[in-house]
C-alpha cells in the first residue's frame, strides 16, 4: 500500500501565471520629476526652441558644446545614481537640461542619456513638454531602429529622415527646421520616447520635428548630424570633434575609444 504522506504530490492544476494572481501586485513606481538648479525658476520656461537629444550621435555632439549651462535634470526613480560624478559625463545614466549660452534666442537642450521604458515615455514627455517647459518649437533627435524600418539598412549607408507635426508642416518651406530632408518612409515605425514627444507636440499644437538618422553609432552619423544642425538649426554653431579619438557613451553598448575617430 502506498504511503500518502511520503508520496510525491501530484502536479498543481494551476498554471504558473495563475499562481501569480494570488501574489500581491508590485508597488507602482514613483512619478518622475524635474529638479532645477534655481530653487525658484521663472516657471514655466518658455524657450524659442527645445532640442531633445536621444540618439548617441546627438548626445555626443551636445556633450562637446562648451557654450551650455546645466540648469536642471529629470529624475527617474528607477534609474540609480550610483557611478555618476558631479560633473556631467557621457557615461552617466542621466537626463540633464541645459541652456545654450551663445544663441540669440532662448534655446534649451535636453540630453537623454538613459533608456526610458515604453510605459514611462508618455509621462516623461508630459513633463518635458507642456508643464514646466513650454517651447515654441521642438526638435527631437533619435536614431532609426532597424527592426522598425521598412527596407534594408546597410552599415555603410548614412541618411536622415524627418517627421513633423501638423503645425510645422503648415509653415512655409523656408521656415522648416530641416529643409531638404525627406520624410520618414510610410510603413516604418518610430516608437518610445521620441514618438511620445512628437505626439505631445501634436496634442499641444506645438511646431515639432523628429529627425531620425542612420547609422545609430559611428563617425559618419556624427558628421551627418553636425552638418544638419549647422546648416538648418543652429548656424555658426561650434561643434568641434576631437580627431584624436574620444570615449562615447552609447545606450546598451560598452565604451569604445575608437568609435568616433
C-alpha positions as CSV (number, residue, x, y, z in Angstrom):
1,X,0.0,0.0,0.0
2,X,1.4,3.4,-0.9
3,X,2.3,5.9,1.8
4,X,0.3,9.0,1.1
5,X,2.4,11.1,3.5
6,X,5.7,10.5,1.6
7,X,4.4,10.1,-1.9
8,X,5.3,12.9,-4.3
9,X,2.3,15.1,-4.6
10,X,0.6,15.4,-8.0
11,X,1.3,18.5,-10.1
12,X,-0.7,21.6,-9.4
13,X,-3.7,22.1,-11.5
14,X,-2.8,25.8,-11.8
15,X,-0.5,27.3,-14.4
16,X,2.4,29.4,-13.1
17,X,0.7,32.6,-14.3
18,X,-2.4,31.6,-12.4
19,X,-0.4,31.2,-9.2
20,X,1.0,34.7,-9.6
21,X,-2.6,36.0,-9.4
22,X,-2.6,35.3,-5.7
23,X,0.6,37.3,-5.1
24,X,0.2,41.0,-4.1
25,X,0.9,43.3,-7.0
26,X,4.2,45.2,-7.2
27,X,4.0,48.7,-5.8
28,X,3.8,51.4,-8.5
29,X,6.9,53.3,-9.5
30,X,7.1,56.9,-8.1
31,X,6.4,59.5,-10.7
32,X,9.4,61.2,-12.4
33,X,10.0,64.9,-11.7
34,X,12.2,67.8,-12.7
35,X,14.8,69.5,-10.5
36,X,16.2,72.9,-11.4
37,X,19.4,74.5,-10.0
38,X,17.4,77.6,-9.3
39,X,15.0,76.7,-6.5
40,X,12.5,79.3,-7.8
41,X,12.9,79.5,-11.6
42,X,10.6,81.6,-13.7
43,X,8.3,78.8,-14.5
44,X,7.2,77.7,-16.9
45,X,10.3,78.0,-19.0
46,X,9.4,79.3,-22.5
47,X,12.3,78.6,-24.9
48,X,12.0,79.5,-28.5
49,X,13.5,76.1,-29.3
50,X,13.7,72.9,-27.3
51,X,16.2,70.3,-28.5
52,X,15.9,66.8,-27.1
53,X,18.9,64.6,-27.9
54,X,18.2,60.9,-27.6
55,X,20.5,59.3,-30.2
56,X,24.1,58.6,-29.4
57,X,25.5,60.9,-32.1
58,X,23.4,63.8,-30.9
59,X,24.4,63.2,-27.3
60,X,28.0,63.2,-28.2
61,X,27.7,66.4,-30.2
62,X,26.0,68.4,-27.5
63,X,28.4,67.0,-24.9
64,X,31.1,68.7,-26.9
65,X,29.2,72.0,-26.8
66,X,31.1,74.3,-24.4
67,X,28.6,77.2,-24.5
68,X,25.9,75.5,-22.4
69,X,24.9,75.8,-18.8
70,X,23.4,73.0,-16.7
71,X,20.1,74.3,-15.2
72,X,18.3,71.1,-14.2
73,X,17.7,67.4,-14.5
74,X,14.9,64.9,-14.9
75,X,14.8,62.4,-12.0
76,X,13.6,58.9,-12.8
77,X,13.3,56.9,-9.6
78,X,14.1,53.6,-11.4
79,X,17.5,54.9,-12.6
80,X,20.2,54.6,-9.9
81,X,22.7,57.4,-9.4
82,X,25.5,55.1,-8.4
83,X,28.6,55.7,-10.6
84,X,27.6,59.2,-11.5
85,X,30.1,62.0,-10.7
86,X,29.2,65.7,-10.0
87,X,30.4,66.8,-13.5
88,X,28.2,65.7,-16.4
89,X,29.6,62.8,-18.4
90,X,28.6,60.7,-21.3
91,X,29.0,57.7,-19.1
92,X,26.2,58.8,-16.8
93,X,22.7,57.4,-16.8
94,X,21.0,60.8,-16.6
95,X,18.7,63.3,-18.3
96,X,20.2,66.7,-18.0
97,X,18.7,70.1,-19.0
98,X,20.9,72.9,-20.4
99,X,20.6,76.4,-21.8
100,X,22.6,77.3,-24.9
101,X,24.5,80.4,-23.9
102,X,25.5,81.8,-27.4
103,X,22.1,81.6,-29.1
104,X,20.3,84.9,-29.9
105,X,17.0,83.2,-28.9
106,X,16.4,81.2,-25.8
107,X,17.3,77.5,-26.5
108,X,17.0,74.6,-24.1
109,X,18.9,71.3,-24.8
110,X,17.9,68.1,-23.0
111,X,20.3,65.2,-23.1
112,X,18.5,61.9,-22.5
113,X,21.4,59.6,-21.5
114,X,19.3,56.8,-20.0
115,X,16.9,54.4,-21.5
116,X,13.2,55.3,-21.0
117,X,10.9,52.3,-20.7
118,X,8.0,52.4,-23.2
119,X,5.4,52.5,-20.4
120,X,7.2,55.6,-18.9
121,X,7.5,57.5,-22.2
122,X,4.2,59.4,-22.1
123,X,4.7,60.6,-18.5
124,X,8.2,61.8,-19.3
125,X,7.0,63.5,-22.5
126,X,4.4,65.3,-20.5
127,X,7.0,66.5,-18.0
128,X,9.4,67.8,-20.7
129,X,6.8,69.5,-22.9
130,X,3.8,71.4,-21.6
131,X,4.1,71.7,-17.8
132,X,7.3,73.4,-16.6
133,X,8.7,73.8,-20.1
134,X,6.5,75.3,-22.8
135,X,8.6,75.7,-26.0
136,X,7.6,77.5,-29.2
137,X,9.3,74.8,-31.2
138,X,10.7,71.3,-30.6
139,X,13.4,69.3,-32.4
140,X,13.8,65.7,-31.4
141,X,17.0,63.8,-32.4
142,X,16.8,60.0,-32.5
143,X,18.1,57.1,-34.5
144,X,16.5,54.8,-37.0
145,X,15.7,51.4,-35.4
146,X,16.5,48.7,-37.9
147,X,13.7,46.4,-36.7
148,X,11.1,49.1,-37.3
149,X,12.3,50.3,-40.7
150,X,10.7,49.1,-43.9
151,X,13.6,48.3,-46.1
152,X,17.2,47.2,-45.9
153,X,19.8,49.1,-43.9
154,X,23.5,48.9,-44.6
155,X,26.1,50.0,-42.0
156,X,27.8,51.8,-44.9
157,X,24.8,54.0,-45.6
158,X,24.3,57.4,-43.9
159,X,21.0,59.2,-44.1
160,X,18.4,61.1,-42.1
161,X,14.6,61.4,-42.3
162,X,12.1,63.6,-40.6
163,X,8.6,63.6,-39.2
164,X,6.6,66.8,-38.4
165,X,3.5,67.9,-36.5
166,X,0.7,69.4,-38.4
167,X,1.5,72.9,-37.3
168,X,5.1,72.5,-38.5
169,X,4.1,71.2,-41.9
170,X,1.7,74.1,-42.4
171,X,4.5,76.5,-42.2
172,X,6.5,77.8,-45.2
173,X,9.3,75.6,-46.6
174,X,11.8,78.4,-45.8
175,X,10.8,78.2,-42.1
176,X,11.2,74.4,-41.8
177,X,13.9,73.3,-39.3
178,X,15.1,70.6,-41.6
179,X,14.9,71.8,-45.1
180,X,15.7,69.3,-47.8
181,X,15.3,66.3,-45.6
182,X,13.0,63.5,-46.8
183,X,10.1,62.4,-44.7
184,X,10.2,59.1,-42.9
185,X,9.0,56.3,-45.3
186,X,5.5,55.1,-44.8
187,X,5.1,51.7,-43.0
188,X,8.2,52.4,-41.0
189,X,7.7,52.9,-37.3
190,X,9.0,55.3,-34.6
191,X,8.2,54.4,-31.0
192,X,9.4,55.1,-27.5
193,X,10.2,58.5,-26.1
194,X,10.7,60.1,-29.5
195,X,7.2,59.2,-30.6
196,X,5.7,60.3,-27.3
197,X,7.4,63.7,-27.5
198,X,6.2,64.2,-31.1
199,X,2.7,63.2,-30.1
200,X,2.8,65.6,-27.2
201,X,3.8,68.4,-29.6
202,X,0.8,67.4,-31.9
203,X,-1.6,67.5,-28.9
204,X,-0.4,70.9,-27.7
205,X,-0.3,72.4,-31.3
206,X,3.4,73.0,-31.0
207,X,5.7,73.0,-34.0
208,X,7.6,69.8,-33.6
209,X,10.1,67.9,-35.8
210,X,11.6,64.5,-35.2
211,X,14.8,63.7,-37.0
212,X,15.9,60.1,-37.2
213,X,19.4,59.3,-38.5
214,X,21.3,56.1,-39.6
215,X,23.6,54.5,-38.6
216,X,23.0,54.5,-34.8
217,X,26.7,54.9,-34.0
218,X,29.9,55.9,-35.6
219,X,31.7,58.9,-37.0
220,X,29.7,59.2,-40.3
221,X,26.5,59.6,-38.2
222,X,28.1,62.3,-36.1
223,X,29.3,64.2,-39.2
224,X,25.8,64.0,-40.8
225,X,24.0,65.3,-37.8
226,X,26.6,68.0,-37.2
227,X,26.1,69.2,-40.8
228,X,22.3,69.2,-40.4
229,X,22.4,71.2,-37.2
230,X,24.9,73.8,-38.5
231,X,23.0,74.2,-41.8
232,X,19.4,74.2,-40.7
233,X,19.1,74.6,-36.9
234,X,22.0,76.4,-35.3
235,X,24.0,78.3,-38.0
236,X,27.6,79.0,-36.9
237,X,27.4,76.5,-34.1
238,X,30.9,75.5,-33.0
239,X,30.8,71.7,-32.6
240,X,34.3,70.5,-32.6
241,X,35.2,66.8,-32.8
242,X,38.4,65.6,-31.2
243,X,40.2,64.0,-34.1
244,X,42.5,62.0,-31.7
245,X,39.5,59.9,-30.6
246,X,37.1,60.1,-27.7
247,X,35.2,57.8,-25.5
248,X,31.5,57.9,-26.4
249,X,28.7,56.6,-24.3
250,X,26.1,54.5,-26.1
251,X,22.9,53.0,-24.6
252,X,23.3,49.3,-24.1
253,X,26.8,49.4,-25.6
254,X,30.2,49.4,-23.9
255,X,32.7,52.2,-24.1
256,X,34.7,52.3,-27.3
257,X,37.6,54.7,-27.5
258,X,37.8,54.4,-31.3
259,X,34.1,54.8,-32.0
260,X,34.4,58.4,-33.2
261,X,37.9,58.7,-34.6
